[in-house]
């Protein structure tokens, strides 16, 4: 599954590089799940309830060094066990905070996945790809 930067992150990076505006990358990222995919502008419907929580990860130990304009996960990303139905997950998002915060990147899942009570959603190593083109 490939991902796209959000408008928020695109603007921050452009201002940082071309306008010498300070931008500090978050030291912790949070991966979330969507039942309705967001767009670069945000939106979408993030999973809620049933013990759902975004998964925290340290960028340097969760993502590979960029090469050829891309990075991917180097660690498994595992969500808490669902204690209720989360619905059909169709996309992921990467945020700068555990709740609310800014959407940094997102992507559609290659295959949608229905999450029911007792299920554990996870992404294997290499399953989350973020590419700039």
N, C-alpha and C positions, 0 to 999 in steps of 0.2 A: 504494500500500500504506500502510495506516495503522498506527500504532504505539501502544503502551501503556506507561506508566511501570511500573517494577518496584515491588514492595512496599518494597524497600530505599530507592529514591529517594522514593517517596510519604511514607514515614515521616520521612526526613531533611528534606524540605521542610515537612511539617506541624510538626515540632518547631522548625524554623528560624523559621517565621512565627508560630506560636501559643505557643511556649514560649521564644522568644528564645535558642534553642540555636544555636551557631555551625555553619555549614555552608559549606564552600568548594567551589565548583564546580571540577571538574577543568579544567586548562588545555589538556589534550589528551584527545580522545575516541578510542575504537577501535571500529570497526565489524566485527562478526563474522558468520559464516554458520552456519546450523543445518540439519541433516538431520531432526531431530525438534524441533519448536518448543518453546521454553520457555513458562512461564506467568509471571504477575506474581511468583510465589514463586521463580522461577529454574528450574533443571533444563534439560531438553531435551538434545539431542546436538549439540554444536558440531563442525563439520568439523575433521578433523585429518589430518596427513600430506600427502604429495604437494605440498610447498612451500606449504601453506596457512599464512597468517598474518593476523591482524587488521590492518585498515588504519587507520593513525593519521590524525586530522584535527584541525585547530584549530577549535573551535566558531565563533568569530567570522567565520572565512572559509569555513566549510563549511555553516553553517545561516543562514537568513534571520532577521531580527528577527521575533519573535512578533507575530502579528496575528490577531484573532478566535479566540484560544485555540489557535493552531497555528503550527508552523514546518516548514520543509522544506529539503532540501539545495539549496545554490546552487552546488555544485561536483560534478563527477563523482567517484565513489568507485570506484576500480579495485583489484582484488586481484591478487596475483602470479599469473603463469601457472601453472596446475596441472601438476605433473610426474607426477601419478597421478590416479586416479579419486577425486573428492570425494563422489560420491553425488548424490542428488537434494536440492537445497537448497530448503527450504520456508519459511524464516524468517530474519530478521536480528536481531542484538542490538547494542546500543551499550553499551560498557563504559568504566570509568574506568582500566583498565590494559591493556597489550598482551597479557598472559597472566594468567590467574586474574582477580583484581579483582572488582568488583561490577557486575552487570548493572544498567544504569540504565533502559533502555527496549528494547522489542522489538516486532516486528510480523511477521505472516504475509505472504509474498509473494503478489501477485495471481495469478501463475502460477509453479508450481514449475519448477525448472530443473535438469536433469541436467548435472553438470560432469565432463568426462572429461579425460584427459591432453592438454595442449596448449590447453585452453580458458582464457579469461580472463573471470572474472566481474566485472561492474561494474554500478553504479547510475548512471543518467543524472541530470543536474540535475533536481531536483524529484521524483525517484522515492522518496525516503525522506521520509515525512510523519509528524510526531509531533503529536498533538492531545490537548488536555485538554478534557473536557466536564463 
